Amino acid sequence: MMQASDYQEYDALGLAGLVRSGQATAQELLRAARERLEAVNPTLNAVICPMDSLADKLAAKMDTSAPFCGVPFLVKDLMLPFSDYPMSNGSNAMKSYVPDTNSPTADRILQSGFVVFGKTNTSERGASSITAPDAFGETRNPWDPRLNSGGSSGGSSAAVAARVVPMAYSSDGGGSIRFPASYCGIFGYKPSRGLNRFEDFSKSWGGAVVSHVSTLSVRDSAAYLDAVTGKTDTNYSTANPPPDSYLYAATQTPSPLKIGLITESPIGSPVHIDCVAAAENAAKCCEKLGHHVEATAWNFDGKELMRAFLTIVFQYTSRDVAAMAALLATPESQIDIELNTRFMSVVGAGISPERVEWALGIWKLAAEHMSKLHKQYDVLLTPAVATPPLTSGALDPSGVERVLMRLLIATGLGKKIGTDGFLDSVIEKSLYQTPFTPIANMTGQPAMSVPLYWDRNNLPHGAHFMAAEANDKLLFQLAAQLEAEYPWRNLAPII
């Protein structure tokens, strides 16, 4: 019988291999995952909704030809409908909302053999880099429960880091896979825009949002991308992956790469010494593997780009809140959402279509600038985040700020303040923590956080790598090479 301690030693493909060979059953793996969840969730608060009846049905009837057959799996509770289970999107307003159909991505997850047994915590509407929604409370960091796991995929990242599951569904609109992965010491990958043929996030933040998984191993991440790009539909074997697959790419050693190292924040904000050290350590690791690393610099106006990012986030939040109110058949003013969300929605409502077009144009220019950088460098390397893990209340508005926000909402003046000066103040307040990751969301590039560095307090700090759009295979090659030389799975939090 599979023991919980043995279960934690395997990645997802390893567990699937045990089920396929008859060395373990899906029910045994599910039992081990539940035992681990029961042990750590009271501390972490990573999983907020059990899906036990679905899991039991899936484990009892398993297709062993599926790539992830029998693997226990958790899904982020954001924009991923599973019929007959609540989908709150991290909001009190939607706690009782139960979809009546699966989304195409949910169906694909089930077809891939995963045994889905719970939903993970997320910030409301995925809009915060801290996972501490009013609806469900904070998700704590497995490396130090006094700190937050990061957001918005904080529940998924914490569950993977604590070895509840080897991989969990996540999503990323400005770094929401990558910086929780950095804070939790796991692998976090954001694919190129449009690769997942089972999702349509074109109406989410102007196309910035993609979904993927948070994982312990590089190969699990690559195999999941194969599944959602349709590469597993015919003649697919995880033991002998086809040459056009991402899993195959992860088995190949990359040619010597030219890597550009940038440790300066694109918005000119401070970067913590440990975050810089994580990127510089990754540079040394890459050099030891035969790659050439040299310092370089951003070739665009970072403040302007982040103004454009926030313009889209605010305006689309207004759309999302209106859509939520319509779905719930409740006036917008009466739906139970957090003050930050309501304020963003009010500000966004005052952003003109012309301003939105301007912002998307800045995104396009940034993509052109990054394309030029990638003519010089195969890969760009930066810190994943600019701060160590934060406390759950670190980004909360002050008392004065809360009063001012309520006043601007009540008077309607919030619709008139979406100026460059206001956006600059938001950048200084909220994006100082995460100045690096949103770039790839706006440009559509693939990017990843790789756990190679732990500081003197035993807190992980990810190194962030970006490649040219559609060059995902190169990143998987580099990540797998780093993983083989510096195996981070040997490092696990004591919890």
ZAMARGU-4260 file (C-alpha; in steps of 0.2 Angstrom, whole numbers, plus 5000, padded with zeros to 4 digits):
<rodrens>
0) 5000/5000/5000 | 5006/5017/4995 | 5012/5027/5011 | 5011/5046/5012 | 5030/5047/5015
5) 5033/5037/4999 | 5020/5047/4989 | 5029/5063/4992 | 5045/5056/4983 | 5037/5056/4966
10) 5032/5069/4953 | 5016/5067/4944 | 5023/5057/4929 | 5031/5046/4942 | 5015/5043/4951
15) 5006/5039/4934 | 5019/5027/4930 | 5016/5017/4946 | 4997/5016/4942 | 5001/5011/4924
20) 5012/4997/4930 | 5001/4991/4944 | 5013/4996/4958 | 5000/5007/4965 | 4981/5011/4963
25) 4973/5028/4960 | 4964/5025/4976 | 4980/5023/4986 | 4987/5039/4979 | 4971/5048/4983
30) 4972/5042/5001 | 4990/5047/5003 | 4986/5064/4996 | 4971/5067/5007 | 4982/5061/5022
35) 4995/5074/5018 | 4982/5088/5015 | 4974/5084/5032 | 4991/5086/5040 | 4996/5102/5033
40) 4980/5112/5028 | 4976/5118/5045 | 4992/5127/5045 | 4993/5133/5027 | 4974/5135/5022
45) 4979/5131/5004 | 4963/5120/4999 | 4946/5129/5002 | 4934/5117/4994 | 4934/5098/4994
50) 4928/5088/4978 | 4928/5071/4986 | 4913/5063/4977 | 4921/5068/4960 | 4938/5061/4966
55) 4931/5045/4972 | 4922/5042/4955 | 4938/5047/4945 | 4949/5035/4955 | 4937/5021/4954
60) 4937/5021/4935 | 4954/5025/4928 | 4960/5025/4910 | 4978/5020/4912 | 4982/5026/4894
65) 4980/5044/4900 | 4997/5053/4903 | 4993/5058/4921 | 4982/5042/4926 | 4978/5042/4944
70) 4988/5058/4949 | 4979/5067/4963 | 4976/5085/4957 | 4970/5102/4964 | 4963/5116/4954
75) 4964/5135/4958 | 4947/5141/4962 | 4947/5155/4948 | 4938/5155/4931 | 4938/5136/4930
80) 4921/5129/4931 | 4918/5111/4936 | 4899/5106/4936 | 4891/5104/4953 | 4905/5112/4963
85) 4906/5130/4969 | 4917/5142/4959 | 4920/5157/4970 | 4934/5166/4961 | 4940/5171/4978
90) 4925/5181/4982 | 4911/5181/4995 | 4899/5187/4981 | 4901/5170/4972 | 4903/5158/4986
95) 4886/5150/4982 | 4888/5150/4963 | 4889/5133/4956 | 4892/5130/4937 | 4881/5118/4929
100) 4894/5113/4915 | 4912/5110/4914 | 4924/5122/4905 | 4934/5114/4890 | 4949/5115/4901
105) 4941/5106/4915 | 4936/5092/4903 | 4954/5091/4897 | 4961/5090/4914 | 4949/5075/4917
110) 4953/5067/4901 | 4972/5068/4905 | 4969/5056/4920 | 4970/5068/4935 | 4960/5064/4950
115) 4954/5081/4955 | 4950/5081/4974 | 4949/5100/4979 | 4950/5118/4975 | 4964/5130/4980
120) 4963/5147/4988 | 4966/5163/4977 | 4965/5181/4979 | 4948/5189/4974 | 4947/5189/4955
125) 4965/5184/4955 | 4970/5203/4956 | 4982/5203/4971 | 4999/5196/4973 | 4994/5191/4990
130) 4982/5176/4993 | 4972/5182/5008 | 4954/5185/5002 | 4940/5190/5014 | 4931/5175/5008
135) 4943/5162/5014 | 4957/5170/5023 | 4976/5169/5020 | 4986/5155/5013 | 5002/5154/5022
140) 5020/5150/5016 | 5026/5132/5019 | 5043/5139/5022 | 5037/5151/5036 | 5019/5151/5040
145) 5021/5169/5047 | 5022/5174/5029 | 5010/5173/5014 | 5012/5161/4999 | 5010/5175/4986
150) 4996/5177/4974 | 4985/5174/4965 | 4990/5155/4963 | 4995/5155/4982 | 4985/5140/4987
155) 4991/5129/4972 | 5009/5134/4975 | 5008/5131/4994 | 5000/5114/4991 | 5013/5108/4979
160) 5028/5115/4990 | 5020/5105/5005 | 5019/5089/4994 | 5001/5088/4995 | 5001/5086/4976
165) 5016/5086/4964 | 5007/5098/4953 | 4991/5109/4953 | 4982/5120/4941 | 4986/5138/4941
170) 4984/5154/4931 | 4995/5169/4927 | 4990/5187/4922 | 5004/5196/4929 | 5015/5183/4937
175) 5002/5174/4947 | 5010/5157/4943 | 5028/5163/4944 | 5030/5173/4960 | 5020/5161/4971
180) 5032/5148/4964 | 5047/5159/4969 | 5040/5162/4986 | 5036/5143/4989 | 5052/5136/4981
185) 5044/5126/4966 | 5044/5127/4947 | 5032/5140/4940 | 5030/5141/4921 | 5020/5153/4910
190) 5018/5147/4893 | 5017/5158/4877 | 5001/5166/4874 | 4988/5155/4865 | 4996/5138/4867
195) 4982/5131/4877 | 4969/5126/4864 | 4956/5122/4878 | 4955/5140/4885 | 4950/5157/4880
200) 4956/5171/4891 | 4956/5184/4877 | 4943/5193/4887 | 4954/5192/4903 | 4965/5207/4905
205) 4967/5210/4886 | 4975/5193/4883 | 4987/5194/4897 | 4980/5179/4906 | 4986/5161/4903
210) 4983/5145/4913 | 4996/5131/4917 | 5002/5122/4932 | 5013/5124/4947 | 5025/5109/4948
215) 5039/5101/4957 | 5047/5095/4942 | 5051/5102/4925 | 5045/5087/4915 | 5028/5087/4923
220) 5026/5105/4917 | 5031/5101/4900 | 5019/5086/4899 | 5005/5096/4905 | 5008/5108/4891
225) 5008/5094/4879 | 4991/5089/4885 | 4983/5106/4883 | 4991/5109/4866 | 4983/5093/4860
230) 5000/5084/4857 | 4994/5070/4868 | 4979/5066/4857 | 4988/5052/4846 | 5003/5041/4849
235) 5009/5050/4864 | 5020/5041/4877 | 5027/5049/4892 | 5041/5036/4892 | 5045/5039/4874
240) 5038/5056/4870 | 5037/5062/4851 | 5050/5074/4845 | 5038/5088/4843 | 5032/5087/4861
245) 5037/5099/4875 | 5041/5083/4886 | 5054/5078/4873 | 5062/5095/4873 | 5064/5093/4892
250) 5075/5078/4888 | 5087/5088/4877 | 5102/5098/4882 | 5102/5115/4875 | 5116/5122/4865
255) 5127/5135/4874 | 5115/5150/4876 | 5119/5168/4877 | 5109/5175/4892 | 5106/5193/4896
260) 5106/5197/4915 | 5096/5211/4921 | 5094/5214/4940 | 5087/5232/4939 | 5068/5234/4941
265) 5060/5241/4925 | 5051/5254/4935 | 5067/5260/4945 | 5061/5253/4962 | 5072/5244/4974
270) 5076/5226/4972 | 5080/5216/4988 | 5098/5210/4990 | 5092/5192/4991 | 5082/5193/4975
275) 5097/5200/4966 | 5107/5186/4974 | 5095/5173/4967 | 5097/5180/4949 | 5116/5182/4951
280) 5117/5164/4958 | 5107/5158/4943 | 5119/5166/4931 | 5133/5157/4939 | 5124/5141/4938
285) 5121/5144/4919 | 5139/5148/4917 | 5145/5132/4925 | 5134/5123/4912 | 5143/5131/4898
290) 5131/5146/4894 | 5137/5164/4892 | 5130/5177/4903 | 5132/5195/4902 | 5124/5210/4910
295) 5112/5220/4899 | 5097/5233/4902 | 5079/5235/4898 | 5076/5244/4881 | 5059/5252/4885
300) 5051/5264/4897 | 5046/5252/4911 | 5035/5265/4920 | 5025/5268/4904 | 5023/5250/4902
305) 5017/5247/4919 | 5005/5261/4917 | 4998/5252/4902 | 4997/5236/4912 | 4987/5244/4926
310) 4976/5253/4914 | 4970/5236/4907 | 4969/5228/4924 | 4958/5242/4930 | 4947/5243/4915
315) 4944/5224/4914 | 4941/5223/4932 | 4926/5235/4929 | 4920/5223/4915 | 4922/5208/4927
320) 4913/5216/4941 | 4898/5220/4929 | 4898/5203/4922 | 4898/5196/4940 | 4883/5207/4945
325) 4874/5201/4929 | 4877/5183/4933 | 4871/5185/4950 | 4856/5196/4945 | 4862/5208/4958
330) 4865/5227/4956 | 4884/5231/4956 | 4883/5242/4971 | 4876/5227/4981 | 4887/5213/4977
335) 4899/5207/4991 | 4916/5211/4985 | 4932/5218/4993 | 4935/5237/4994 | 4950/5235/4983
340) 4940/5226/4970 | 4926/5239/4970 | 4938/5253/4969 | 4947/5246/4954 | 4931/5243/4946
345) 4925/5261/4949 | 4942/5268/4942 | 4941/5256/4928 | 4924/5262/4923 | 4931/5279/4919
350) 4944/5273/4908 | 4940/5277/4890 | 4941/5265/4875 | 4954/5277/4868 | 4965/5274/4883
355) 4963/5256/4882 | 4969/5256/4864 | 4983/5267/4869 | 4988/5254/4883 | 4987/5239/4871
360) 4998/5249/4859 | 5011/5251/4872 | 5010/5232/4875 | 5013/5229/4856 | 5028/5241/4857
365) 5035/5232/4872 | 5034/5215/4862 | 5044/5223/4848 | 5057/5230/4860 | 5058/5212/4868
370) 5060/5204/4851 | 5075/5215/4848 | 5083/5210/4864 | 5080/5192/4860 | 5090/5195/4844
375) 5105/5198/4855 | 5100/5185/4869 | 5093/5168/4868 | 5086/5170/4886 | 5084/5185/4898
380) 5087/5182/4917 | 5080/5193/4931 | 5075/5191/4949 | 5057/5183/4949 | 5051/5196/4962
385) 5059/5211/4970 | 5055/5207/4988 | 5056/5191/5000 | 5039/5183/5004 | 5028/5196/5012
390) 5016/5195/5027 | 4997/5194/5022 | 4993/5212/5026 | 5008/5220/5018 | 4999/5227/5003
395) 4983/5231/5013 | 4977/5250/5011 | 4980/5260/5027 | 4966/5267/5036 | 4967/5284/5028
400) 4968/5275/5011 | 4952/5265/5015 | 4943/5281/5019 | 4948/5290/5004 | 4944/5275/4993
405) 4926/5274/5000 | 4924/5293/4997 | 4929/5292/4979 | 4918/5277/4976 | 4903/5286/4985
410) 4905/5302/4976 | 4909/5294/4959 | 4925/5304/4958 | 4934/5287/4957 | 4930/5287/4938
415) 4940/5303/4935 | 4956/5298/4943 | 4964/5286/4931 | 4978/5298/4927 | 4997/5294/4925
420) 5000/5302/4942 | 4987/5290/4950 | 4994/5275/4941 | 5012/5279/4946 | 5006/5279/4964
425) 4998/5262/4962 | 5014/5256/4954 | 5024/5262/4969 | 5011/5254/4981 | 5008/5237/4973
430) 5020/5233/4959 | 5036/5237/4968 | 5035/5218/4974 | 5032/5211/4956 | 5040/5223/4943
435) 5048/5209/4932 | 5034/5196/4929 | 5020/5206/4920 | 5031/5210/4906 | 5029/5192/4898
440) 5010/5193/4901 | 5009/5209/4890 | 5021/5203/4877 | 5015/5185/4876 | 5032/5177/4879
445) 5036/5161/4889 | 5043/5164/4906 | 5048/5153/4921 | 5053/5155/4939 | 5066/5142/4944
450) 5070/5138/4962 | 5089/5138/4964 | 5092/5149/4979 | 5088/5149/4997 | 5093/5164/5009
455) 5100/5164/5026 | 5083/5162/5033 | 5079/5147/5023 | 5067/5156/5012 | 5067/5152/4993
460) 5070/5165/4979 | 5066/5161/4961 | 5076/5166/4946 | 5066/5172/4932 | 5069/5167/4914
465) 5061/5174/4898 | 5063/5168/4880 | 5056/5174/4864 | 5038/5171/4860 | 5034/5153/4855
470) 5051/5147/4861 | 5044/5137/4875 | 5055/5122/4871 | 5071/5131/4874 | 5065/5136/4892
475) 5061/5118/4896 | 5078/5113/4890 | 5087/5125/4901 | 5075/5122/4916 | 5078/5103/4914
480) 5097/5106/4913 | 5097/5116/4929 | 5085/5104/4938 | 5097/5090/4934 | 5112/5099/4940
485) 5104/5108/4955 | 5089/5096/4960 | 5078/5107/4970 | 5066/5093/4974 | 5078/5088/4987
490) 5074/5104/4997 | 5057/5103/5005 | 5049/5114/5019 | 5047/5106/5036 | 5029/5106/5039
</rodrens>
